[in-house]
Amino acid sequence: MEFEPNSGWLWLVPALAVGAVDWWSVAADRPIWEEKAKPLVMVALIGGCVWVGVEPSWLTAWIVGGLVFGLIGDVLLLPRIDNFIGGLAAFLIGHMSFLVGLLVAYPPSATLWIGVAIGVVLMVGMGRRVLGGVKGSSLVVPVAAYMAAVSALVVVGWGTGQWLVGIGATLFAASDGLLGVDRFVTGRHDRRVVVHILYHLGQILIVAGVVAL
């Protein structure tokens, strides 16, 4: 998909603007702003999908479904709520919605092998550390299942042949990996900012790769 400036890309403006507010709120430790801005990024992306449309048109429901569950996961993982299992479950359902839609909409392309290579690197680099951090706890199975879904999204994202989708899925997975390292291995405040930036850019690029322009 060629990136050509036209009015159809205006949906990016609110998503990036609210995203920037969220990144600032995390960096400046302003949880009140984070609670508003982070979910609003997903609302903007959902609105963009509905306004511009997705190609093919039936894929809209699957992409919007993934974004809606991402929105639910965002709310559940806000620091004030911090419902990790609920958030994990919501994001897992969202990943499955993306996966089913993309698998049916796009025949596998040669770029799938890029996704396989990236998925292996992410699993070895971050996935192993996260699983080591939850070893011996009740979170091993749900975290492992989620990591498998994230890795599958990277492979399927690249397999669509849409570079924006592949890059977006990769950033999304990297965000999840860093979040897991931060939560279960070593926590660092500045890492949360990177997690949010990668997460939002990942979602934005996935949407940019499928919108009907």
PyMOL commands that place a pseudoatom at each C-alpha (Angstrom):
pseudoatom trace, name=CA, resn=MET, resi=1, chain=A, elem=C, hetatm=0, pos=[0.000, 0.000, 0.000]
pseudoatom trace, name=CA, resn=GLU, resi=2, chain=A, elem=C, hetatm=0, pos=[1.465, 3.333, -1.042]
pseudoatom trace, name=CA, resn=PHE, resi=3, chain=A, elem=C, hetatm=0, pos=[1.382, 6.170, 1.469]
pseudoatom trace, name=CA, resn=GLU, resi=4, chain=A, elem=C, hetatm=0, pos=[-0.115, 9.104, -0.414]
pseudoatom trace, name=CA, resn=PRO, resi=5, chain=A, elem=C, hetatm=0, pos=[-1.192, 12.275, 1.408]
pseudoatom trace, name=CA, resn=ASN, resi=6, chain=A, elem=C, hetatm=0, pos=[-4.949, 12.713, 1.161]
pseudoatom trace, name=CA, resn=SER, resi=7, chain=A, elem=C, hetatm=0, pos=[-7.885, 13.427, 3.424]
pseudoatom trace, name=CA, resn=GLY, resi=8, chain=A, elem=C, hetatm=0, pos=[-8.254, 9.738, 4.201]
pseudoatom trace, name=CA, resn=TRP, resi=9, chain=A, elem=C, hetatm=0, pos=[-5.201, 9.939, 6.429]
pseudoatom trace, name=CA, resn=LEU, resi=10, chain=A, elem=C, hetatm=0, pos=[-6.748, 12.570, 8.700]
pseudoatom trace, name=CA, resn=TRP, resi=11, chain=A, elem=C, hetatm=0, pos=[-7.696, 9.800, 11.138]
pseudoatom trace, name=CA, resn=LEU, resi=12, chain=A, elem=C, hetatm=0, pos=[-4.016, 9.712, 12.081]
pseudoatom trace, name=CA, resn=VAL, resi=13, chain=A, elem=C, hetatm=0, pos=[-4.126, 13.216, 13.553]
pseudoatom trace, name=CA, resn=PRO, resi=14, chain=A, elem=C, hetatm=0, pos=[-6.291, 12.547, 16.642]
pseudoatom trace, name=CA, resn=ALA, resi=15, chain=A, elem=C, hetatm=0, pos=[-4.654, 9.157, 17.246]
pseudoatom trace, name=CA, resn=LEU, resi=16, chain=A, elem=C, hetatm=0, pos=[-1.141, 10.614, 17.233]
pseudoatom trace, name=CA, resn=ALA, resi=17, chain=A, elem=C, hetatm=0, pos=[-2.157, 13.740, 19.150]
pseudoatom trace, name=CA, resn=VAL, resi=18, chain=A, elem=C, hetatm=0, pos=[-3.812, 11.825, 21.984]
pseudoatom trace, name=CA, resn=GLY, resi=19, chain=A, elem=C, hetatm=0, pos=[-0.973, 9.311, 21.885]
pseudoatom trace, name=CA, resn=ALA, resi=20, chain=A, elem=C, hetatm=0, pos=[1.534, 12.095, 22.454]
pseudoatom trace, name=CA, resn=VAL, resi=21, chain=A, elem=C, hetatm=0, pos=[-0.461, 13.245, 25.482]
pseudoatom trace, name=CA, resn=ASP, resi=22, chain=A, elem=C, hetatm=0, pos=[-0.382, 9.709, 26.857]
pseudoatom trace, name=CA, resn=TRP, resi=23, chain=A, elem=C, hetatm=0, pos=[3.386, 9.388, 26.357]
pseudoatom trace, name=CA, resn=TRP, resi=24, chain=A, elem=C, hetatm=0, pos=[3.913, 12.705, 28.124]
pseudoatom trace, name=CA, resn=SER, resi=25, chain=A, elem=C, hetatm=0, pos=[1.618, 11.679, 30.994]
pseudoatom trace, name=CA, resn=VAL, resi=26, chain=A, elem=C, hetatm=0, pos=[3.602, 8.478, 31.573]
pseudoatom trace, name=CA, resn=ALA, resi=27, chain=A, elem=C, hetatm=0, pos=[6.964, 10.270, 31.379]
pseudoatom trace, name=CA, resn=ALA, resi=28, chain=A, elem=C, hetatm=0, pos=[5.793, 13.044, 33.699]
pseudoatom trace, name=CA, resn=ASP, resi=29, chain=A, elem=C, hetatm=0, pos=[3.978, 10.632, 36.046]
pseudoatom trace, name=CA, resn=ARG, resi=30, chain=A, elem=C, hetatm=0, pos=[0.545, 12.189, 35.524]
pseudoatom trace, name=CA, resn=PRO, resi=31, chain=A, elem=C, hetatm=0, pos=[-1.797, 9.204, 36.018]
pseudoatom trace, name=CA, resn=ILE, resi=32, chain=A, elem=C, hetatm=0, pos=[-4.939, 11.338, 35.730]
pseudoatom trace, name=CA, resn=TRP, resi=33, chain=A, elem=C, hetatm=0, pos=[-3.993, 12.288, 32.174]
pseudoatom trace, name=CA, resn=GLU, resi=34, chain=A, elem=C, hetatm=0, pos=[-2.891, 8.745, 31.363]
pseudoatom trace, name=CA, resn=GLU, resi=35, chain=A, elem=C, hetatm=0, pos=[-6.267, 7.355, 32.390]
pseudoatom trace, name=CA, resn=LYS, resi=36, chain=A, elem=C, hetatm=0, pos=[-7.932, 9.612, 29.833]
pseudoatom trace, name=CA, resn=ALA, resi=37, chain=A, elem=C, hetatm=0, pos=[-5.408, 9.661, 27.001]
pseudoatom trace, name=CA, resn=LYS, resi=38, chain=A, elem=C, hetatm=0, pos=[-4.468, 5.989, 26.713]
pseudoatom trace, name=CA, resn=PRO, resi=39, chain=A, elem=C, hetatm=0, pos=[-8.010, 4.679, 26.083]
pseudoatom trace, name=CA, resn=LEU, resi=40, chain=A, elem=C, hetatm=0, pos=[-8.770, 7.641, 23.796]
pseudoatom trace, name=CA, resn=VAL, resi=41, chain=A, elem=C, hetatm=0, pos=[-6.019, 6.550, 21.393]
pseudoatom trace, name=CA, resn=MET, resi=42, chain=A, elem=C, hetatm=0, pos=[-7.924, 3.329, 20.789]
pseudoatom trace, name=CA, resn=VAL, resi=43, chain=A, elem=C, hetatm=0, pos=[-11.207, 5.221, 20.456]
pseudoatom trace, name=CA, resn=ALA, resi=44, chain=A, elem=C, hetatm=0, pos=[-9.559, 7.371, 17.771]
pseudoatom trace, name=CA, resn=LEU, resi=45, chain=A, elem=C, hetatm=0, pos=[-8.329, 4.276, 15.918]
pseudoatom trace, name=CA, resn=ILE, resi=46, chain=A, elem=C, hetatm=0, pos=[-11.751, 2.630, 16.077]
pseudoatom trace, name=CA, resn=GLY, resi=47, chain=A, elem=C, hetatm=0, pos=[-13.291, 5.831, 14.751]
pseudoatom trace, name=CA, resn=GLY, resi=48, chain=A, elem=C, hetatm=0, pos=[-10.706, 5.950, 11.960]
pseudoatom trace, name=CA, resn=CYS, resi=49, chain=A, elem=C, hetatm=0, pos=[-11.518, 2.401, 10.869]
pseudoatom trace, name=CA, resn=VAL, resi=50, chain=A, elem=C, hetatm=0, pos=[-15.239, 3.109, 10.804]
pseudoatom trace, name=CA, resn=TRP, resi=51, chain=A, elem=C, hetatm=0, pos=[-14.824, 6.471, 9.065]
pseudoatom trace, name=CA, resn=VAL, resi=52, chain=A, elem=C, hetatm=0, pos=[-12.348, 5.468, 6.365]
pseudoatom trace, name=CA, resn=GLY, resi=53, chain=A, elem=C, hetatm=0, pos=[-13.247, 1.784, 6.149]
pseudoatom trace, name=CA, resn=VAL, resi=54, chain=A, elem=C, hetatm=0, pos=[-11.057, -1.292, 5.855]
pseudoatom trace, name=CA, resn=GLU, resi=55, chain=A, elem=C, hetatm=0, pos=[-10.249, -3.232, 2.714]
pseudoatom trace, name=CA, resn=PRO, resi=56, chain=A, elem=C, hetatm=0, pos=[-11.856, -5.719, 2.195]
pseudoatom trace, name=CA, resn=SER, resi=57, chain=A, elem=C, hetatm=0, pos=[-14.900, -4.201, 3.884]
pseudoatom trace, name=CA, resn=TRP, resi=58, chain=A, elem=C, hetatm=0, pos=[-15.812, -7.321, 5.881]
pseudoatom trace, name=CA, resn=LEU, resi=59, chain=A, elem=C, hetatm=0, pos=[-12.397, -7.143, 7.570]
pseudoatom trace, name=CA, resn=THR, resi=60, chain=A, elem=C, hetatm=0, pos=[-13.548, -3.978, 9.365]
pseudoatom trace, name=CA, resn=ALA, resi=61, chain=A, elem=C, hetatm=0, pos=[-15.416, -6.003, 11.991]
pseudoatom trace, name=CA, resn=TRP, resi=62, chain=A, elem=C, hetatm=0, pos=[-12.350, -8.111, 12.806]
pseudoatom trace, name=CA, resn=ILE, resi=63, chain=A, elem=C, hetatm=0, pos=[-9.976, -5.146, 13.032]
pseudoatom trace, name=CA, resn=VAL, resi=64, chain=A, elem=C, hetatm=0, pos=[-12.427, -3.070, 15.060]
pseudoatom trace, name=CA, resn=GLY, resi=65, chain=A, elem=C, hetatm=0, pos=[-13.035, -6.099, 17.276]
pseudoatom trace, name=CA, resn=GLY, resi=66, chain=A, elem=C, hetatm=0, pos=[-9.297, -6.343, 17.958]
pseudoatom trace, name=CA, resn=LEU, resi=67, chain=A, elem=C, hetatm=0, pos=[-9.155, -2.631, 18.773]
pseudoatom trace, name=CA, resn=VAL, resi=68, chain=A, elem=C, hetatm=0, pos=[-12.187, -2.806, 21.068]
pseudoatom trace, name=CA, resn=PHE, resi=69, chain=A, elem=C, hetatm=0, pos=[-10.634, -5.583, 23.128]
pseudoatom trace, name=CA, resn=GLY, resi=70, chain=A, elem=C, hetatm=0, pos=[-7.386, -3.618, 23.115]
pseudoatom trace, name=CA, resn=LEU, resi=71, chain=A, elem=C, hetatm=0, pos=[-9.344, -0.692, 24.559]
pseudoatom trace, name=CA, resn=ILE, resi=72, chain=A, elem=C, hetatm=0, pos=[-10.772, -2.960, 27.269]
pseudoatom trace, name=CA, resn=GLY, resi=73, chain=A, elem=C, hetatm=0, pos=[-7.279, -4.264, 28.018]
pseudoatom trace, name=CA, resn=ASP, resi=74, chain=A, elem=C, hetatm=0, pos=[-5.931, -0.717, 28.239]
pseudoatom trace, name=CA, resn=VAL, resi=75, chain=A, elem=C, hetatm=0, pos=[-8.520, 0.205, 30.854]
pseudoatom trace, name=CA, resn=LEU, resi=76, chain=A, elem=C, hetatm=0, pos=[-7.933, -2.957, 32.884]
pseudoatom trace, name=CA, resn=LEU, resi=77, chain=A, elem=C, hetatm=0, pos=[-4.159, -2.386, 32.908]
pseudoatom trace, name=CA, resn=LEU, resi=78, chain=A, elem=C, hetatm=0, pos=[-4.298, 1.238, 34.010]
pseudoatom trace, name=CA, resn=PRO, resi=79, chain=A, elem=C, hetatm=0, pos=[-2.201, 1.631, 37.207]
pseudoatom trace, name=CA, resn=ARG, resi=80, chain=A, elem=C, hetatm=0, pos=[-5.251, 2.470, 39.325]
pseudoatom trace, name=CA, resn=ILE, resi=81, chain=A, elem=C, hetatm=0, pos=[-7.045, -0.735, 38.248]
pseudoatom trace, name=CA, resn=ASP, resi=82, chain=A, elem=C, hetatm=0, pos=[-4.121, -3.081, 37.441]
pseudoatom trace, name=CA, resn=ASN, resi=83, chain=A, elem=C, hetatm=0, pos=[-6.208, -6.140, 36.599]
pseudoatom trace, name=CA, resn=PHE, resi=84, chain=A, elem=C, hetatm=0, pos=[-3.420, -8.058, 34.878]
pseudoatom trace, name=CA, resn=ILE, resi=85, chain=A, elem=C, hetatm=0, pos=[-5.283, -11.298, 34.150]
pseudoatom trace, name=CA, resn=GLY, resi=86, chain=A, elem=C, hetatm=0, pos=[-8.319, -9.414, 32.847]
pseudoatom trace, name=CA, resn=GLY, resi=87, chain=A, elem=C, hetatm=0, pos=[-6.133, -7.219, 30.667]
pseudoatom trace, name=CA, resn=LEU, resi=88, chain=A, elem=C, hetatm=0, pos=[-4.185, -10.223, 29.393]
pseudoatom trace, name=CA, resn=ALA, resi=89, chain=A, elem=C, hetatm=0, pos=[-7.416, -12.003, 28.478]
pseudoatom trace, name=CA, resn=ALA, resi=90, chain=A, elem=C, hetatm=0, pos=[-8.789, -8.933, 26.679]
pseudoatom trace, name=CA, resn=PHE, resi=91, chain=A, elem=C, hetatm=0, pos=[-5.627, -8.480, 24.637]
pseudoatom trace, name=CA, resn=LEU, resi=92, chain=A, elem=C, hetatm=0, pos=[-5.515, -12.202, 23.838]
pseudoatom trace, name=CA, resn=ILE, resi=93, chain=A, elem=C, hetatm=0, pos=[-9.038, -12.021, 22.409]
pseudoatom trace, name=CA, resn=GLY, resi=94, chain=A, elem=C, hetatm=0, pos=[-8.040, -8.903, 20.497]
pseudoatom trace, name=CA, resn=HIS, resi=95, chain=A, elem=C, hetatm=0, pos=[-5.019, -10.662, 19.009]
pseudoatom trace, name=CA, resn=MET, resi=96, chain=A, elem=C, hetatm=0, pos=[-7.203, -13.565, 17.936]
pseudoatom trace, name=CA, resn=SER, resi=97, chain=A, elem=C, hetatm=0, pos=[-9.590, -11.155, 16.214]
pseudoatom trace, name=CA, resn=PHE, resi=98, chain=A, elem=C, hetatm=0, pos=[-6.690, -9.614, 14.282]
pseudoatom trace, name=CA, resn=LEU, resi=99, chain=A, elem=C, hetatm=0, pos=[-5.301, -13.063, 13.455]
pseudoatom trace, name=CA, resn=VAL, resi=100, chain=A, elem=C, hetatm=0, pos=[-8.530, -14.527, 12.098]
pseudoatom trace, name=CA, resn=GLY, resi=101, chain=A, elem=C, hetatm=0, pos=[-9.314, -11.472, 10.009]
pseudoatom trace, name=CA, resn=LEU, resi=102, chain=A, elem=C, hetatm=0, pos=[-5.828, -11.136, 8.515]
pseudoatom trace, name=CA, resn=LEU, resi=103, chain=A, elem=C, hetatm=0, pos=[-5.476, -14.866, 7.836]
pseudoatom trace, name=CA, resn=VAL, resi=104, chain=A, elem=C, hetatm=0, pos=[-8.715, -14.946, 5.843]
pseudoatom trace, name=CA, resn=ALA, resi=105, chain=A, elem=C, hetatm=0, pos=[-8.204, -11.608, 4.094]
pseudoatom trace, name=CA, resn=TYR, resi=106, chain=A, elem=C, hetatm=0, pos=[-4.646, -12.083, 2.831]
pseudoatom trace, name=CA, resn=PRO, resi=107, chain=A, elem=C, hetatm=0, pos=[-3.055, -15.130, 1.201]
pseudoatom trace, name=CA, resn=PRO, resi=108, chain=A, elem=C, hetatm=0, pos=[0.389, -15.890, 2.671]
pseudoatom trace, name=CA, resn=SER, resi=109, chain=A, elem=C, hetatm=0, pos=[3.217, -13.995, 0.980]
pseudoatom trace, name=CA, resn=ALA, resi=110, chain=A, elem=C, hetatm=0, pos=[6.977, -14.573, 0.915]
pseudoatom trace, name=CA, resn=THR, resi=111, chain=A, elem=C, hetatm=0, pos=[7.442, -11.890, 3.577]
pseudoatom trace, name=CA, resn=LEU, resi=112, chain=A, elem=C, hetatm=0, pos=[5.967, -14.366, 6.084]
pseudoatom trace, name=CA, resn=TRP, resi=113, chain=A, elem=C, hetatm=0, pos=[9.535, -15.575, 6.679]
pseudoatom trace, name=CA, resn=ILE, resi=114, chain=A, elem=C, hetatm=0, pos=[10.491, -12.122, 7.904]
pseudoatom trace, name=CA, resn=GLY, resi=115, chain=A, elem=C, hetatm=0, pos=[7.816, -12.528, 10.567]
pseudoatom trace, name=CA, resn=VAL, resi=116, chain=A, elem=C, hetatm=0, pos=[9.099, -15.974, 11.492]
pseudoatom trace, name=CA, resn=ALA, resi=117, chain=A, elem=C, hetatm=0, pos=[12.627, -14.625, 11.945]
pseudoatom trace, name=CA, resn=ILE, resi=118, chain=A, elem=C, hetatm=0, pos=[11.461, -11.639, 13.991]
pseudoatom trace, name=CA, resn=GLY, resi=119, chain=A, elem=C, hetatm=0, pos=[9.203, -13.847, 16.112]
pseudoatom trace, name=CA, resn=VAL, resi=120, chain=A, elem=C, hetatm=0, pos=[12.112, -16.145, 16.957]
pseudoatom trace, name=CA, resn=VAL, resi=121, chain=A, elem=C, hetatm=0, pos=[14.335, -13.188, 17.893]
pseudoatom trace, name=CA, resn=LEU, resi=122, chain=A, elem=C, hetatm=0, pos=[11.652, -11.687, 20.147]
pseudoatom trace, name=CA, resn=MET, resi=123, chain=A, elem=C, hetatm=0, pos=[10.942, -15.016, 21.839]
pseudoatom trace, name=CA, resn=VAL, resi=124, chain=A, elem=C, hetatm=0, pos=[14.622, -15.677, 22.491]
pseudoatom trace, name=CA, resn=GLY, resi=125, chain=A, elem=C, hetatm=0, pos=[15.457, -12.109, 23.452]
pseudoatom trace, name=CA, resn=MET, resi=126, chain=A, elem=C, hetatm=0, pos=[12.486, -11.197, 25.640]
pseudoatom trace, name=CA, resn=GLY, resi=127, chain=A, elem=C, hetatm=0, pos=[10.077, -14.116, 25.772]
pseudoatom trace, name=CA, resn=ARG, resi=128, chain=A, elem=C, hetatm=0, pos=[12.550, -16.372, 27.535]
pseudoatom trace, name=CA, resn=ARG, resi=129, chain=A, elem=C, hetatm=0, pos=[13.200, -13.721, 30.187]
pseudoatom trace, name=CA, resn=VAL, resi=130, chain=A, elem=C, hetatm=0, pos=[9.480, -13.172, 30.776]
pseudoatom trace, name=CA, resn=LEU, resi=131, chain=A, elem=C, hetatm=0, pos=[8.770, -16.896, 31.120]
pseudoatom trace, name=CA, resn=GLY, resi=132, chain=A, elem=C, hetatm=0, pos=[11.689, -17.143, 33.514]
pseudoatom trace, name=CA, resn=GLY, resi=133, chain=A, elem=C, hetatm=0, pos=[10.142, -14.368, 35.579]
pseudoatom trace, name=CA, resn=VAL, resi=134, chain=A, elem=C, hetatm=0, pos=[6.804, -16.180, 35.961]
pseudoatom trace, name=CA, resn=LYS, resi=135, chain=A, elem=C, hetatm=0, pos=[8.301, -19.656, 36.357]
pseudoatom trace, name=CA, resn=GLY, resi=136, chain=A, elem=C, hetatm=0, pos=[6.663, -21.593, 39.178]
pseudoatom trace, name=CA, resn=SER, resi=137, chain=A, elem=C, hetatm=0, pos=[3.630, -19.293, 39.381]
pseudoatom trace, name=CA, resn=SER, resi=138, chain=A, elem=C, hetatm=0, pos=[0.055, -19.670, 38.163]
pseudoatom trace, name=CA, resn=LEU, resi=139, chain=A, elem=C, hetatm=0, pos=[0.806, -17.173, 35.390]
pseudoatom trace, name=CA, resn=VAL, resi=140, chain=A, elem=C, hetatm=0, pos=[3.021, -19.512, 33.379]
pseudoatom trace, name=CA, resn=VAL, resi=141, chain=A, elem=C, hetatm=0, pos=[0.236, -20.955, 31.209]
pseudoatom trace, name=CA, resn=PRO, resi=142, chain=A, elem=C, hetatm=0, pos=[-1.672, -17.708, 30.469]
pseudoatom trace, name=CA, resn=VAL, resi=143, chain=A, elem=C, hetatm=0, pos=[1.537, -15.773, 29.809]
pseudoatom trace, name=CA, resn=ALA, resi=144, chain=A, elem=C, hetatm=0, pos=[2.882, -18.537, 27.533]
pseudoatom trace, name=CA, resn=ALA, resi=145, chain=A, elem=C, hetatm=0, pos=[-0.439, -18.666, 25.641]
pseudoatom trace, name=CA, resn=TYR, resi=146, chain=A, elem=C, hetatm=0, pos=[-0.389, -14.912, 25.208]
pseudoatom trace, name=CA, resn=MET, resi=147, chain=A, elem=C, hetatm=0, pos=[3.198, -14.931, 23.971]
pseudoatom trace, name=CA, resn=ALA, resi=148, chain=A, elem=C, hetatm=0, pos=[2.285, -17.582, 21.414]
pseudoatom trace, name=CA, resn=ALA, resi=149, chain=A, elem=C, hetatm=0, pos=[-0.571, -15.405, 20.155]
pseudoatom trace, name=CA, resn=VAL, resi=150, chain=A, elem=C, hetatm=0, pos=[1.687, -12.348, 19.939]
pseudoatom trace, name=CA, resn=SER, resi=151, chain=A, elem=C, hetatm=0, pos=[4.315, -14.303, 18.007]
pseudoatom trace, name=CA, resn=ALA, resi=152, chain=A, elem=C, hetatm=0, pos=[1.621, -15.619, 15.662]
pseudoatom trace, name=CA, resn=LEU, resi=153, chain=A, elem=C, hetatm=0, pos=[0.431, -12.062, 15.020]
pseudoatom trace, name=CA, resn=VAL, resi=154, chain=A, elem=C, hetatm=0, pos=[3.962, -11.054, 13.993]
pseudoatom trace, name=CA, resn=VAL, resi=155, chain=A, elem=C, hetatm=0, pos=[4.182, -13.984, 11.563]
pseudoatom trace, name=CA, resn=VAL, resi=156, chain=A, elem=C, hetatm=0, pos=[0.701, -13.420, 10.143]
pseudoatom trace, name=CA, resn=GLY, resi=157, chain=A, elem=C, hetatm=0, pos=[1.209, -9.649, 10.016]
pseudoatom trace, name=CA, resn=TRP, resi=158, chain=A, elem=C, hetatm=0, pos=[4.295, -10.016, 7.826]
pseudoatom trace, name=CA, resn=GLY, resi=159, chain=A, elem=C, hetatm=0, pos=[2.605, -12.811, 5.902]
pseudoatom trace, name=CA, resn=THR, resi=160, chain=A, elem=C, hetatm=0, pos=[-0.070, -10.393, 4.656]
pseudoatom trace, name=CA, resn=GLY, resi=161, chain=A, elem=C, hetatm=0, pos=[2.510, -8.731, 2.420]
pseudoatom trace, name=CA, resn=GLN, resi=162, chain=A, elem=C, hetatm=0, pos=[1.460, -5.375, 3.873]
pseudoatom trace, name=CA, resn=TRP, resi=163, chain=A, elem=C, hetatm=0, pos=[4.650, -3.875, 5.295]
pseudoatom trace, name=CA, resn=LEU, resi=164, chain=A, elem=C, hetatm=0, pos=[2.814, -1.481, 7.583]
pseudoatom trace, name=CA, resn=VAL, resi=165, chain=A, elem=C, hetatm=0, pos=[0.905, -4.380, 9.151]
pseudoatom trace, name=CA, resn=GLY, resi=166, chain=A, elem=C, hetatm=0, pos=[4.108, -6.368, 9.603]
pseudoatom trace, name=CA, resn=ILE, resi=167, chain=A, elem=C, hetatm=0, pos=[5.987, -3.493, 11.197]
pseudoatom trace, name=CA, resn=GLY, resi=168, chain=A, elem=C, hetatm=0, pos=[2.977, -2.647, 13.368]
pseudoatom trace, name=CA, resn=ALA, resi=169, chain=A, elem=C, hetatm=0, pos=[2.670, -6.218, 14.618]
pseudoatom trace, name=CA, resn=THR, resi=170, chain=A, elem=C, hetatm=0, pos=[6.396, -6.231, 15.398]
pseudoatom trace, name=CA, resn=LEU, resi=171, chain=A, elem=C, hetatm=0, pos=[6.194, -3.018, 17.427]
pseudoatom trace, name=CA, resn=PHE, resi=172, chain=A, elem=C, hetatm=0, pos=[3.119, -4.361, 19.225]
pseudoatom trace, name=CA, resn=ALA, resi=173, chain=A, elem=C, hetatm=0, pos=[4.999, -7.558, 20.134]
pseudoatom trace, name=CA, resn=ALA, resi=174, chain=A, elem=C, hetatm=0, pos=[8.078, -5.617, 21.249]
pseudoatom trace, name=CA, resn=SER, resi=175, chain=A, elem=C, hetatm=0, pos=[5.855, -3.494, 23.488]
pseudoatom trace, name=CA, resn=ASP, resi=176, chain=A, elem=C, hetatm=0, pos=[4.332, -6.593, 25.073]
pseudoatom trace, name=CA, resn=GLY, resi=177, chain=A, elem=C, hetatm=0, pos=[7.767, -8.129, 25.564]
pseudoatom trace, name=CA, resn=LEU, resi=178, chain=A, elem=C, hetatm=0, pos=[9.098, -5.027, 27.307]
pseudoatom trace, name=CA, resn=LEU, resi=179, chain=A, elem=C, hetatm=0, pos=[5.962, -4.862, 29.447]
pseudoatom trace, name=CA, resn=GLY, resi=180, chain=A, elem=C, hetatm=0, pos=[6.531, -8.453, 30.535]
pseudoatom trace, name=CA, resn=VAL, resi=181, chain=A, elem=C, hetatm=0, pos=[10.198, -7.800, 31.327]
pseudoatom trace, name=CA, resn=ASP, resi=182, chain=A, elem=C, hetatm=0, pos=[9.249, -4.684, 33.279]
pseudoatom trace, name=CA, resn=ARG, resi=183, chain=A, elem=C, hetatm=0, pos=[6.555, -6.477, 35.256]
pseudoatom trace, name=CA, resn=PHE, resi=184, chain=A, elem=C, hetatm=0, pos=[8.201, -9.831, 35.928]
pseudoatom trace, name=CA, resn=VAL, resi=185, chain=A, elem=C, hetatm=0, pos=[11.959, -9.309, 35.633]
pseudoatom trace, name=CA, resn=THR, resi=186, chain=A, elem=C, hetatm=0, pos=[13.193, -5.772, 36.366]
pseudoatom trace, name=CA, resn=GLY, resi=187, chain=A, elem=C, hetatm=0, pos=[10.958, -2.727, 36.636]
pseudoatom trace, name=CA, resn=ARG, resi=188, chain=A, elem=C, hetatm=0, pos=[12.038, 0.683, 35.364]
pseudoatom trace, name=CA, resn=HIS, resi=189, chain=A, elem=C, hetatm=0, pos=[9.870, 3.803, 35.164]
pseudoatom trace, name=CA, resn=ASP, resi=190, chain=A, elem=C, hetatm=0, pos=[11.372, 5.028, 31.893]
pseudoatom trace, name=CA, resn=ARG, resi=191, chain=A, elem=C, hetatm=0, pos=[10.579, 1.670, 30.257]
pseudoatom trace, name=CA, resn=ARG, resi=192, chain=A, elem=C, hetatm=0, pos=[6.841, 2.343, 30.595]
pseudoatom trace, name=CA, resn=VAL, resi=193, chain=A, elem=C, hetatm=0, pos=[7.155, 5.285, 28.216]
pseudoatom trace, name=CA, resn=VAL, resi=194, chain=A, elem=C, hetatm=0, pos=[8.808, 3.080, 25.578]
pseudoatom trace, name=CA, resn=VAL, resi=195, chain=A, elem=C, hetatm=0, pos=[6.132, 0.408, 26.102]
pseudoatom trace, name=CA, resn=HIS, resi=196, chain=A, elem=C, hetatm=0, pos=[3.351, 2.929, 25.453]
pseudoatom trace, name=CA, resn=ILE, resi=197, chain=A, elem=C, hetatm=0, pos=[5.052, 4.445, 22.392]
pseudoatom trace, name=CA, resn=LEU, resi=198, chain=A, elem=C, hetatm=0, pos=[5.705, 1.067, 20.764]
pseudoatom trace, name=CA, resn=TYR, resi=199, chain=A, elem=C, hetatm=0, pos=[2.190, -0.130, 21.587]
pseudoatom trace, name=CA, resn=HIS, resi=200, chain=A, elem=C, hetatm=0, pos=[0.428, 2.874, 20.080]
pseudoatom trace, name=CA, resn=LEU, resi=201, chain=A, elem=C, hetatm=0, pos=[2.644, 3.048, 16.997]
pseudoatom trace, name=CA, resn=GLY, resi=202, chain=A, elem=C, hetatm=0, pos=[2.087, -0.678, 16.495]
pseudoatom trace, name=CA, resn=GLN, resi=203, chain=A, elem=C, hetatm=0, pos=[-1.685, -0.356, 16.605]
pseudoatom trace, name=CA, resn=ILE, resi=204, chain=A, elem=C, hetatm=0, pos=[-1.603, 2.725, 14.365]
pseudoatom trace, name=CA, resn=LEU, resi=205, chain=A, elem=C, hetatm=0, pos=[0.518, 0.973, 11.730]
pseudoatom trace, name=CA, resn=ILE, resi=206, chain=A, elem=C, hetatm=0, pos=[-1.695, -2.129, 11.723]
pseudoatom trace, name=CA, resn=VAL, resi=207, chain=A, elem=C, hetatm=0, pos=[-4.702, 0.083, 11.045]
pseudoatom trace, name=CA, resn=ALA, resi=208, chain=A, elem=C, hetatm=0, pos=[-2.761, 2.102, 8.438]
pseudoatom trace, name=CA, resn=GLY, resi=209, chain=A, elem=C, hetatm=0, pos=[-1.938, -1.116, 6.621]
pseudoatom trace, name=CA, resn=VAL, resi=210, chain=A, elem=C, hetatm=0, pos=[-5.554, -2.194, 6.180]
pseudoatom trace, name=CA, resn=VAL, resi=211, chain=A, elem=C, hetatm=0, pos=[-7.588, 1.007, 5.792]
pseudoatom trace, name=CA, resn=ALA, resi=212, chain=A, elem=C, hetatm=0, pos=[-9.220, 1.413, 2.385]
pseudoatom trace, name=CA, resn=LEU, resi=213, chain=A, elem=C, hetatm=0, pos=[-7.328, 4.275, 0.701]
for i in range(1, 213): cmd.bond("trace and resi %d" % i, "trace and resi %d" % (i + 1))
show_as sticks, trace
zoom trace
